[in-house]
Amino acid sequence: MEDEQSARATATTSGLGKHDNGVHDNPEDLGSTSNGISSLEQPLLRRNTTLTANHLAIVGAKVSHIESLDYEIIENDLFKHDWRSRSNVEVLQYIFLKWALAFLVGLLTGVIASLINLAIENISGIKMIHMVQLVRDKRYWTGFFYFSGFNLALTFVAAVLCVVFAPTAAGPGIPEIKAYLNGVDTPNMFGAPQLIVKIIGSICAVSSGLDLGKEGPLVHIGACLANLLSKGGAGRFRLRWKWLRYFNNDRDRRDLITCGASSGVCAAFRSPVGGILFALEEVATWWRSTLLWRTFFSTATVVVVLRGFIEVCRNGRCALFGEGGLIIFDVGDVTVNYHLNDLIIVTLVGVIGGLLGALYNYLLHKVLRLYNLINGKGRMAKLALALTVCVFTSAGLYVLPFAVPCTPCDPALGIACPTNGMSGNFKQFNCPAGHYNDLASLLHATNMDATRNIFSTGTSGEFRLDSLLIFFAIYCVLGLFTFGIAVPSGLFLPIILMGSAYGRIVALVLQDVARIDHGLYAVLGAAALMSGSMRMTVSLCVIFLELTNNLLLLPMTMFVLLIAKTVGDAFNPSIYEIILDLKGLPFLAYFLEPNPEPWMKDITVGEIAAAKPRAISLQVVERVSTIVHVLRNTGHNGFPVVDRPRPGLSELHGLVLRSHLVAVLNKRWFLTEKRKTEEWEARERFSAVELADKSCKIDDAKLTQEEMDMYVDLHPFTNTTPYTVVETMSVAKAVVLFRSVALRHMLIVPKYQGPEITPIVGILTRQDLRAHNILDAFPNLANKKMAQ
């Protein structure tokens, strides 16, 4: 029987060590063409038509192997003994540590966000003051070269850091966080290099005037802090505290990274409740009440830290930091009175936001495909692309204000006009005394200051229609071509600026029938475009309420968000889901919907298992050579364990993880005879904490021939309560179970049991339930889907 098991494992695993899925490991191969199809139309990660798991994804600009995370509790004998033996003091230590780390995540995120904001406003302020002074002195070319050179130097620093030291720090990081919190271990995303590069790079990139924001990077920074705190640091600076052993598992680390993502959103928008709802709605698909309390604690800590910095920097003691108080874009002093005509216009704003958001997603998808081909050429290509976009941006921002006429100041406003400082609505720029350049007020400011200007209320006549059209057009172009270069970047603020511009445009065009303040139309336009592109509703509604400090806007904001999301969903997925699919990162909320496709009810999990290679199972007491052969010739993470209590009868004992098998081999816990061990024998050599370590590899085990002929008792390491389903269960029901419990493995057992029937039909992973994998393996389902 032992020889039969070894032979079956050998036959099943032959050839599985190769990546026979048509995926190119070399990023440069992504631009190849075949069958006359343009390289821009080729999928970035190719898949064949068999139902096999694709374990490759684009992380940064590199094709990397990815693994799923083990969120399920592994209830083996060692785990059960560990929990039974914990004292009340150790349980309290565990609970205290979870809350202490949640507090530290909020504290550090708030401090770093405040320092980033302070640095950006000071660097940008210095740049703007000198550039405006050169323009006032009519030294236009000198001003252009100074402005462009300053921006080019900042972009160069940000791009070099990303290209050389941490390629995965480029971009917002939110798609990878979404993937991680839904069970995909994205490599090299949350380490110390990514944290440092993200902080410095976002300061330089935003200060350089590129059309990007720091909101996405702040979410990534919060996640990096959470990951490093859960591990006690990184490299030589890692703390070896005994308490941290409790967090050496994917489940608790996921919860802490959720706190970090919420804290990042809170720090970006100073929106504590919005940060929690963002994590609940956008990034995490598995939630519970205890996690809700900890994220609330983290975001509350962030708000307290931000408020403290604002008080310290009040009255200009820290340059521009603190402008607007805790509410960044305060429009709370405006009374919102609206009538039927206004609701019609607001509906129009929502429809336009949904259409523009869907169009923006479509065009950005095409640009990102092009950029992936360029970035695949190497480091110099990525650096050249970033610098080219910077030069184009600087030229547009500097030259375009000269294209609009100056506007005389209105003394009735009672506001300082014109302004020559770093902030203010009425920038004089190239205009004579008593006049201002409205386009310069938007372009020659930080993105935060520009948003504050365009959201300002009581300024219906401040911005000219032609200036708003130019501003909207240039930011649409820059938003498309800036995102995707090798610098830390966020999508939130660029989309807010585009949306606020078209909101103002609608208000100006329909000002004869519009009774709501133009600044409020800018707010509604920004909300509509964000919902049309990102497809968020609840979290976005709360974020805008906390941003604007105007509860009277709640009904109209909800109305416009629902309309924009509905219109956008009719055309394409959200922008982050498009990026996830482009990178090949599996995400539960994208391909495992809460309401599965109707055609999934017509196929069973048994049919899915039959389309896969035969499942590899191990015996409860297995030969060492068989285990080594299976581990070296497959990349599977879990293996069913079958027990044979008597001849002719087999039963499923459970599931054993790859990392546990590797730990057993490295510790050489072998038996000279085939027998089951007593409970105390495994406890003497292993603990549940040690088994959580995934750093060991099968290649580390150097075994002799004598050891290869020995045996291993797997029953102390086997999860005896894995999730099992009958082979007749529909795929639709399996999808709901996978999503609800955040599974990595699902064992399929036969409907009928008997002495001659194998106890295991197959094993499914989340990759096997991806809609496109199933449709590729079953073409008749694709036709049925089209009919539906």
C-alpha positions in Angstrom: 0.0 0.0 0.0 2.9 2.3 0.7 4.4 1.6 -2.7 1.0 2.3 -4.3 0.8 5.7 -2.6 4.3 6.6 -3.7 3.6 5.5 -7.3 0.4 7.4 -7.4 2.0 10.5 -6.0 4.8 10.2 -8.6 2.4 9.7 -11.5 0.3 12.6 -10.4 3.1 15.1 -9.8 5.2 14.4 -12.9 5.6 17.6 -14.8 3.9 19.8 -12.3 7.0 21.6 -11.3 6.9 23.5 -14.6 4.7 26.5 -15.2 2.7 25.1 -18.1 0.2 27.9 -18.2 1.5 30.1 -20.9 2.8 32.8 -18.6 6.0 34.6 -19.3 8.3 35.1 -16.4 10.2 37.8 -18.3 8.3 41.1 -18.2 9.7 42.0 -21.6 7.7 39.2 -23.1 4.5 41.1 -22.3 4.8 43.1 -25.4 5.0 40.2 -27.8 2.4 39.7 -30.4 0.8 36.6 -31.9 -1.9 35.7 -34.4 -1.8 39.2 -35.7 -3.2 40.7 -32.5 -1.7 44.0 -31.4 0.4 43.9 -28.2 -2.0 46.4 -26.6 -4.8 43.8 -27.1 -2.8 40.9 -25.7 -3.6 39.9 -22.1 -0.7 40.8 -19.8 -0.8 37.4 -18.2 -1.8 34.6 -20.6 -3.8 31.6 -19.5 -4.6 28.4 -21.3 -7.9 26.7 -21.6 -7.5 24.1 -18.9 -8.7 24.6 -15.3 -5.4 25.2 -13.6 -4.4 27.7 -10.9 -2.5 30.7 -12.1 0.0 31.7 -9.3 1.6 34.6 -11.1 0.8 38.3 -10.9 2.4 41.6 -11.8 3.6 43.2 -8.5 5.3 46.5 -9.2 6.6 46.0 -12.8 7.7 42.4 -12.2 5.9 39.1 -12.7 6.0 37.5 -9.3 4.8 34.3 -7.8 1.9 34.9 -5.4 0.4 32.7 -2.7 -2.8 32.7 -0.8 -3.0 33.4 2.9 -4.2 31.1 5.6 -7.0 32.9 7.3 -8.7 29.7 8.4 -7.9 28.5 12.0 -5.9 25.3 11.7 -7.4 23.1 14.3 -4.8 20.4 14.7 -3.7 18.7 17.9 -0.9 21.2 18.6 -3.2 24.2 18.2 -5.9 22.7 20.5 -3.3 22.0 23.1 -1.8 25.5 22.8 -5.2 27.2 23.4 -6.1 24.8 26.3 -2.8 25.4 28.0 -2.9 29.3 27.9 -3.3 30.9 31.2 -5.6 33.9 31.9 -2.6 36.1 32.0 -1.5 35.0 28.5 -5.0 35.6 27.2 -5.0 39.1 28.6 -1.6 39.7 27.1 -3.0 38.8 23.7 -6.0 41.1 24.0 -3.9 43.9 25.3 -1.4 43.6 22.5 -4.1 43.8 19.8 -5.4 47.1 21.2 -1.9 48.4 21.9 -0.8 47.7 18.3 -4.0 49.3 17.0 -3.2 52.4 19.0 0.4 52.5 17.7 -0.8 52.1 14.1 -3.1 55.2 14.5 -0.5 57.2 16.4 2.3 56.6 13.8 0.0 57.0 10.8 -1.2 60.4 12.2 2.3 61.7 12.9 3.7 60.6 9.5 0.7 62.0 7.6 1.1 65.4 9.4 4.8 65.5 8.6 4.1 64.6 5.0 1.5 67.4 4.7 3.8 69.9 6.4 6.7 69.0 4.0 4.5 69.2 0.9 3.0 72.6 1.7 6.4 74.1 2.6 8.3 72.7 -0.5 5.4 73.7 -2.8 5.1 77.1 -1.1 8.8 77.9 -1.6 8.6 76.8 -5.2 5.5 78.9 -5.9 6.7 82.1 -4.2 9.9 82.2 -6.3 8.2 81.3 -9.5 5.5 84.0 -9.1 8.1 86.6 -8.2 10.0 85.8 -11.5 6.7 86.2 -13.4 6.0 89.5 -11.6 9.5 90.7 -12.7 8.5 89.6 -16.3 11.4 87.1 -16.4 9.1 84.5 -18.0 11.7 82.1 -19.4 13.7 82.1 -16.2 10.5 81.4 -14.3 9.6 78.5 -16.6 13.0 76.9 -16.3 13.1 77.4 -12.6 9.6 75.9 -12.2 10.3 73.0 -14.6 13.7 72.3 -13.1 12.4 72.3 -9.5 9.6 69.9 -10.5 12.0 67.7 -12.5 14.4 67.4 -9.6 11.6 66.3 -7.2 10.2 63.8 -9.7 13.7 62.4 -10.3 14.2 61.7 -6.6 10.8 60.0 -6.3 11.3 57.9 -9.5 14.8 56.8 -8.6 13.7 55.7 -5.2 10.9 53.6 -6.7 12.9 52.3 -9.6 16.0 51.3 -7.6 15.0 50.6 -4.0 11.3 49.7 -3.9 9.5 49.1 -7.2 6.4 48.0 -5.4 6.1 51.4 -3.7 5.0 53.0 -7.0 1.4 53.7 -7.4 -1.3 54.0 -4.7 -0.9 50.5 -3.2 -4.6 50.2 -2.6 -5.2 47.4 -5.2 -2.5 45.3 -3.5 -4.0 46.0 -0.1 -7.4 44.9 -1.4 -5.8 41.7 -2.6 -4.0 41.1 0.6 -7.0 41.6 2.8 -8.9 39.1 0.7 -6.3 36.3 1.0 -3.5 37.0 -1.5 0.0 37.4 -0.2 1.4 40.1 -2.5 5.2 39.9 -2.1 7.4 42.8 -1.0 4.5 45.2 -0.5 4.5 46.0 3.2 8.2 46.1 4.2 10.5 48.8 5.6 11.9 49.8 2.1 8.3 50.3 0.8 7.4 52.4 3.9 10.5 54.7 3.6 10.2 55.1 -0.2 6.5 55.7 0.0 7.0 58.6 2.6 9.8 60.3 0.8 8.5 59.6 -2.7 5.0 60.9 -2.0 6.4 64.1 -0.6 8.6 64.6 -3.7 5.9 63.5 -6.2 3.1 65.7 -4.9 5.4 68.7 -4.4 6.6 68.4 -8.0 3.1 69.4 -9.2 2.2 66.1 -10.8 -1.5 65.4 -11.0 -1.6 62.9 -8.2 -2.4 62.9 -4.5 -1.0 61.5 -1.3 -4.2 59.8 -0.2 -3.5 56.4 -1.8 0.1 56.4 -0.5 -1.1 57.2 3.0 -3.3 54.1 2.9 -0.3 52.1 1.9 1.8 53.7 4.6 -0.7 52.7 7.3 -0.7 49.1 6.0 3.1 49.0 6.0 3.2 50.3 9.6 0.7 47.7 10.7 2.6 44.9 9.1 6.0 46.0 10.6 4.5 46.4 14.1 2.9 43.0 13.9 6.4 41.5 13.2 8.2 43.7 15.7 10.2 45.5 12.9 12.3 44.4 10.0 15.7 42.8 9.5 18.3 43.6 12.2 15.9 46.0 13.8 13.2 43.4 14.6 12.3 43.0 18.2 12.2 39.5 19.6 9.5 40.1 22.2 7.8 36.9 23.4 4.4 38.7 23.1 4.7 39.2 19.4 4.5 35.4 18.8 0.7 35.8 19.1 0.7 37.8 15.8 2.8 35.4 13.9 -0.2 34.3 11.8 -2.1 35.6 8.8 -5.4 36.1 10.6 -4.2 38.6 13.2 -1.9 40.3 10.8 -4.8 40.8 8.4 -6.8 42.5 11.1 -4.0 44.9 12.0 -3.4 45.8 8.3 -7.1 46.6 8.1 -6.6 49.0 10.9 -3.7 50.5 9.0 -5.7 51.0 5.8 -8.5 52.7 7.8 -6.0 54.9 9.5 -4.5 55.9 6.2 -7.8 57.1 4.8 -8.6 58.9 8.0 -5.2 60.7 7.8 -5.7 61.6 4.2 -9.2 63.1 4.6 -9.4 63.6 8.4 -12.4 61.4 8.2 -12.4 58.8 11.0 -15.8 57.2 10.2 -15.2 57.4 6.5 -11.9 55.5 7.0 -13.7 52.7 8.7 -16.4 52.5 6.1 -13.7 52.6 3.3 -12.1 49.5 4.7 -15.5 47.8 5.1 -16.8 48.7 1.7 -13.8 48.8 -0.5 -10.9 46.7 0.7 -12.0 44.0 3.1 -14.6 41.3 2.4 -14.4 39.6 5.8 -15.5 41.7 8.8 -16.6 41.2 12.4 -17.6 43.5 15.3 -14.4 43.2 17.3 -12.4 44.4 14.2 -14.8 47.3 13.8 -14.0 48.5 17.4 -10.3 48.3 16.8 -10.4 50.2 13.5 -12.5 52.8 15.2 -9.9 53.1 18.0 -7.1 53.5 15.4 -8.9 56.2 13.4 -9.9 58.1 16.6 -6.2 58.1 17.5 -5.3 59.5 14.1 -7.8 62.4 14.4 -6.4 63.3 17.9 -2.9 63.4 16.5 -3.9 65.5 13.5 -5.8 67.9 15.7 -2.8 68.3 17.9 -0.6 69.2 14.9 -3.2 71.7 13.7 -3.2 73.5 17.0 0.6 73.6 17.1 0.7 75.0 13.6 -2.2 77.4 13.9 -1.7 81.0 12.6 1.0 80.1 10.1 3.6 78.9 12.5 4.2 75.9 10.3 3.9 77.6 6.9 0.6 76.6 5.3 -0.1 73.5 7.4 -3.4 73.6 9.3 -5.4 75.7 6.8 -9.0 74.8 7.1 -8.8 73.2 10.5 -9.9 69.6 11.0 -12.5 70.0 8.2 -10.3 70.4 5.1 -12.9 71.9 2.7 -15.3 73.6 5.0 -18.6 74.7 3.3 -20.6 74.3 6.5 -21.6 78.0 6.5 -23.8 77.6 3.5 -27.6 77.0 3.9 -28.7 74.4 1.4 -32.2 75.1 0.0 -33.2 73.3 -3.2 -36.2 72.9 -5.3 -37.4 70.5 -8.1 -35.2 72.3 -10.7 -32.1 71.7 -8.5 -32.9 68.0 -8.2 -33.0 67.8 -12.0 -29.6 69.5 -12.3 -28.2 67.2 -9.6 -29.5 64.2 -11.4 -27.6 65.5 -14.5 -24.5 65.9 -12.4 -24.8 62.3 -11.3 -25.4 60.9 -14.8 -22.4 62.9 -16.2 -20.3 61.7 -13.3 -21.1 58.1 -14.0 -20.4 58.5 -17.7 -17.2 60.4 -17.2 -16.1 57.9 -14.5 -16.7 54.9 -16.8 -14.9 56.7 -19.7 -12.0 57.6 -17.4 -11.7 53.9 -16.3 -11.7 52.7 -19.9 -9.0 55.2 -21.0 -6.9 54.7 -18.0 -7.0 50.9 -18.6 -5.6 51.5 -22.1 -2.9 53.8 -20.7 -1.8 51.4 -18.0 -1.5 48.6 -20.6 0.8 50.9 -22.6 2.8 51.9 -19.5 3.3 48.2 -18.6 4.9 47.6 -21.9 7.2 50.7 -21.5 8.1 49.8 -17.8 8.9 46.3 -18.9 11.8 47.7 -20.9 13.9 48.3 -17.8 14.8 50.9 -15.2 15.9 53.6 -17.6 12.6 53.4 -19.5 10.6 53.8 -16.3 12.7 56.8 -15.2 12.5 58.4 -18.7 8.7 58.0 -18.7 8.3 59.7 -15.3 10.5 62.6 -16.3 8.7 63.0 -19.6 5.3 63.2 -17.8 6.9 65.7 -15.4 8.1 68.0 -18.2 4.8 67.9 -19.9 2.9 68.7 -16.7 5.2 71.6 -15.8 4.9 73.1 -19.2 1.1 72.9 -19.0 0.8 74.3 -15.5 3.1 77.2 -16.3 1.9 78.2 -19.7 -1.9 77.8 -19.6 -2.6 80.7 -17.1 -1.2 83.1 -19.7 -4.0 82.0 -22.1 -6.8 83.4 -20.1 -7.5 87.1 -19.5 -7.2 88.8 -16.1 -10.3 89.4 -14.1 -10.8 92.6 -12.1 -11.3 92.2 -8.3 -14.7 92.7 -6.9 -14.5 95.0 -3.8 -17.9 93.7 -2.7 -16.4 90.3 -1.8 -14.6 91.7 1.1 -11.7 89.3 0.6 -8.1 90.2 -0.1 -7.7 90.5 -3.8 -5.4 89.9 -5.5 -3.2 87.5 -3.5 0.5 86.8 -4.1 1.1 84.4 -1.3 1.2 80.6 -1.3 -2.5 80.2 -0.8 -5.6 82.1 -1.7 -8.4 82.2 -4.3 -7.3 85.3 -6.2 -3.8 84.8 -7.5 -2.4 87.9 -9.2 0.3 86.0 -11.2 0.8 88.0 -14.4 -2.0 90.4 -13.9 -1.8 94.2 -13.1 -2.8 95.6 -9.7 -6.4 95.1 -8.8 -6.8 92.0 -11.1 -6.4 88.3 -10.6 -5.9 85.2 -12.8 -8.5 82.6 -11.9 -6.8 79.8 -13.7 -3.5 80.5 -11.9 -5.5 80.2 -8.6 -6.2 76.6 -9.5 -3.0 75.5 -11.3 -0.4 77.3 -9.2 -1.3 75.7 -6.0 -1.1 72.3 -4.3 -3.9 69.9 -5.1 -5.3 70.4 -1.6 -5.3 74.2 -2.0 -6.7 74.0 -5.5 -9.6 71.9 -4.2 -10.2 74.3 -1.3 -10.3 77.2 -3.9 -12.8 75.4 -6.2 -15.0 74.3 -3.3 -15.2 77.8 -1.9 -18.7 79.1 -1.5 -20.0 82.6 -2.3 -17.7 82.8 -5.4 -20.1 82.1 -8.2 -18.4 84.8 -10.4 -14.8 84.1 -9.5 -14.0 81.4 -12.1 -14.6 82.0 -15.8 -16.2 79.3 -18.0 -13.2 79.1 -20.3 -10.8 78.8 -17.4 -12.8 75.9 -15.9 -12.9 74.2 -19.2 -9.2 74.5 -19.6 -8.6 73.3 -16.1 -10.9 70.3 -16.6 -9.3 69.4 -19.9 -5.7 69.6 -18.6 -6.5 67.7 -15.4 -8.2 64.9 -17.4 -5.2 64.5 -19.7 -2.7 64.8 -16.8 -4.8 62.4 -14.7 -4.7 59.8 -17.4 -1.0 60.0 -18.2 0.4 60.6 -14.7 -1.1 57.5 -13.0 1.1 54.5 -13.7 4.5 56.2 -13.8 7.1 54.9 -11.3 6.3 57.3 -8.4 4.0 56.9 -5.4 0.6 58.3 -6.5 -3.0 58.4 -5.5 -6.2 58.7 -7.5 -8.5 60.4 -5.0 -7.5 64.0 -5.3 -7.0 64.2 -9.1 -10.5 62.7 -9.5 -11.9 65.2 -7.0 -10.4 68.1 -8.9 -11.8 66.9 -12.2 -15.2 66.3 -10.7 -15.3 69.6 -9.0 -14.4 71.4 -12.2 -17.2 69.8 -14.2 -19.6 70.5 -11.3 -18.7 74.2 -11.5 -19.1 74.1 -15.3 -22.6 72.7 -15.0 -23.5 75.3 -12.4 -22.2 78.1 -14.7 -24.0 76.8 -17.8 -27.3 76.4 -16.0 -26.9 79.3 -13.6 -30.2 80.8 -14.7 -32.1 77.9 -13.2 -29.6 76.6 -10.5 -30.2 78.0 -7.1 -27.6 76.1 -5.1 -24.2 77.7 -4.5 -21.6 76.9 -7.2 -19.2 75.6 -4.6 -21.7 73.0 -3.6 -22.1 71.9 -7.2 -18.3 71.5 -7.2 -18.7 69.2 -4.2 -21.4 67.2 -5.8 -19.5 66.9 -9.1 -16.4 65.6 -7.2 -18.5 63.0 -5.4 -20.2 61.9 -8.6 -17.0 61.4 -10.5 -15.4 59.5 -7.7 -18.4 57.3 -7.4 -18.5 56.8 -11.2 -14.9 55.8 -11.2 -14.3 54.0 -7.9 -17.9 52.8 -7.4 -18.0 53.6 -3.7 -21.1 55.0 -2.1 -21.5 54.7 1.7 -17.9 55.4 2.6 -17.6 58.2 0.0 -20.8 59.8 1.3 -19.4 59.9 4.9 -16.0 61.1 3.7 -17.5 64.1 1.9 -19.7 64.9 4.8 -16.7 65.0 7.1 -14.7 66.9 4.6 -17.3 69.7 4.0 -18.8 69.9 7.4 -22.3 70.3 6.0 -24.9 67.8 7.0 -27.5 69.5 4.9 -25.7 68.1 1.8 -26.4 64.5 2.9 -29.6 63.8 0.8 -28.2 65.3 -2.4 -24.8 63.6 -1.9 -26.5 60.2 -1.4 -28.7 60.9 -4.5 -25.8 61.8 -6.8 -23.6 58.9 -5.6 -26.3 56.3 -6.3 -26.9 57.7 -9.7 -23.2 57.9 -10.7 -22.5 54.4 -9.4 -25.5 52.9 -11.2 -24.5 54.6 -14.5 -20.8 53.6 -14.1 -21.6 49.9 -13.3 -23.5 49.7 -16.6 -20.2 50.0 -18.5 -17.2 48.6 -16.6 -15.9 47.6 -13.1 -14.3 50.1 -10.7 -10.8 51.4 -11.4 -9.2 49.4 -8.6 -10.8 46.2 -9.9 -9.6 46.9 -13.4 -6.1 47.4 -12.0 -6.3 44.1 -10.0 -7.4 42.3 -13.1 -4.6 43.9 -15.1 -2.0 42.8 -12.6 -3.4 39.3 -12.4 -4.1 39.7 -8.6 -7.1 37.6 -7.6 -9.6 39.5 -5.5 -12.7 37.9 -3.9 -15.0 40.9 -4.4 -14.1 40.9 -8.1 -14.6 37.3 -9.2 -16.4 35.8 -6.2 -19.4 38.1 -6.0 -21.8 37.9 -3.1 -24.5 37.0 -5.6 -22.8 34.5 -8.0 -23.5 34.4 -11.7 -26.8 32.5 -12.6 -24.9 30.0 -14.7 -22.9 28.9 -11.7 -26.0 27.0 -10.4 -25.8 24.7 -13.4 -22.4 23.2 -12.6 -21.3 21.3 -9.5 -18.0 21.4 -7.6 -17.5 17.7 -8.5 -17.4 18.7 -12.2 -14.9 21.4 -11.4 -12.7 18.9 -9.5 -12.9 16.5 -12.5 -11.6 19.2 -14.8 -8.5 19.5 -12.6 -5.5 17.2 -12.2 -6.1 14.5 -9.7 -5.8 15.6 -6.1 -2.6 14.5 -4.3 -3.3 12.9 -0.9 -1.1 11.6 1.8 -1.5 8.9 4.4 -1.7 9.6 8.1 1.7 7.8 8.5 3.6 8.6 5.4 7.1 7.7 4.1 9.5 10.7 4.2 10.6 10.1 0.5 6.9 10.4 -0.6 6.5 13.7 1.3 9.8 15.1 -0.2 8.8 14.1 -3.7 5.4 15.7 -3.4 6.7 19.0 -2.0 9.5 19.2 -4.6 7.3 18.5 -7.6 4.2 20.5 -6.7 3.5 24.0 -5.5 0.3 23.1 -3.6 -0.1 24.5 -0.2 -2.5 21.9 1.3 -2.8 18.2 1.0 -5.7 15.9 2.0 -4.7 13.3 4.6 -6.3 9.9 4.3 -6.5 7.3 7.0 -6.9 3.6 6.4 -8.0 2.1 9.8 -8.3 -1.3 8.2 -7.8 -2.9 4.8 -10.3 -1.9 2.2 -11.6 1.1 4.2 -10.4 4.7 3.8 -11.6 7.8 5.5 -10.7 11.5 5.3 -8.6 12.5 8.3 -8.1 16.2 7.4 -5.8 18.6 5.6 -2.1 19.3 6.3 -0.4 22.5 5.2 2.8 22.6 3.1 4.6 24.8 5.7 3.9 22.2 8.4 5.3 19.4 6.3 8.5 21.5 5.7 8.8 22.2 9.4 8.6 18.5 10.2 11.3 17.7 7.6 13.6 20.5 8.8 13.4 19.3 12.4 13.8 15.6 11.2 10.9 14.3 13.4 11.0 10.9 11.8 10.0 7.4 12.9 11.9 4.2 12.1 8.7 2.2 12.0 5.2 2.9 10.7 3.2 3.8 13.7 1.0 6.5 15.2 2.7 8.6 17.9 1.3 9.6 21.3 0.2 13.2 21.9 3.2 14.1 24.1 5.7 13.1 21.4 4.9 15.9 19.0 4.5 18.5 21.8 8.1 17.9 22.9 9.4 19.1 19.5 6.8 21.5 18.1 4.5 24.3 19.2 1.7 26.0 17.4 3.7 29.2 17.2 6.6 27.5 15.5 4.3 26.0 12.9 3.1 29.4 11.9 6.6 30.3 10.5 6.5 30.1 6.7 10.1 31.1 6.1 11.5 27.6 5.8 11.7 26.0 2.3 11.9 22.4 1.2 15.3 23.0 -0.3 16.6 23.7 3.3 16.0 20.1 4.2 19.1 18.0 3.4 18.1 14.4 4.1 20.1 11.2 3.9 18.9 8.1 2.1 18.4 6.5 5.5 16.1 9.3 6.6 14.2 9.2 3.3 13.2 5.6 4.2 11.7 6.6 7.5 8.1 7.6 8.3 6.3 10.7 9.6 3.1 10.7 11.6 1.0 13.5 10.2 -2.0 13.3 12.6 -0.6 15.9 15.1 -0.2 18.4 12.3 -3.4 17.7 10.4 -6.4 20.1 10.5 -9.1 17.6 11.4 -11.9 20.1 10.7 -11.4 21.5 7.2 -14.3 22.8 5.3 -15.7 19.9 3.2 -18.6 19.9 0.8 -20.4 17.2 -1.1 -19.5 16.8 -4.8 -23.1 17.7 -5.8 -22.9 21.2 -4.3 -23.4 23.9 -7.0 -20.5 26.2 -7.7 -22.8 29.2 -6.8 -23.2 27.9 -3.3 -19.4 27.2 -3.0 -18.6 30.7 -4.1 -20.8 32.1 -1.3 -19.1 29.8 1.2 -15.6 30.8 0.0 -16.3 34.5 0.3 -18.2 34.3 3.6 -15.6 32.4 5.5 -12.5 33.6 3.6 -11.3 30.1 2.7 -8.2 29.0 1.0 -9.0 25.3 0.5 -12.3 23.5 0.2 -12.3 19.6 0.2 -14.8 17.8 -1.9 -16.1 14.4 -0.6 -18.2 11.9 -2.6 -21.9 11.8 -2.1 -21.9 8.0 -1.5 -19.5 6.4 1.0 -18.3 2.8 0.8 -15.3 0.5 1.3 -14.1 0.8 -2.3 -14.9 4.5 -2.8 -12.1 7.1 -2.3 -12.9 9.5 0.6 -11.8 12.6 -1.3 -13.0 13.7 -4.8 -10.8 16.8 -5.0 -9.7 20.1 -3.5 -10.7 23.5 -4.7 -9.0 26.9 -4.2 -10.2 30.4 -5.0 -8.4 30.3 -8.3 -10.5 27.3 -9.4 -13.7 29.3 -8.8 -12.7 32.3 -10.9 -15.4 32.9 -13.5 -13.0 33.1 -16.5 -11.2 29.9 -15.4 -14.5 28.0 -15.3 -15.7 29.5 -18.6 -12.4 28.5 -20.3 -12.8 24.9 -19.1 -16.5 24.7 -20.0 -17.2 26.5 -23.2 -20.9 25.6 -23.2 -21.3 27.7 -20.0 -19.9 30.7 -21.9 -22.7 30.5 -24.4 -25.2 30.2 -21.6 -23.8 33.2 -19.9 -24.1 35.2 -23.1 -27.8 34.1 -23.4 -28.4 35.3 -19.9 
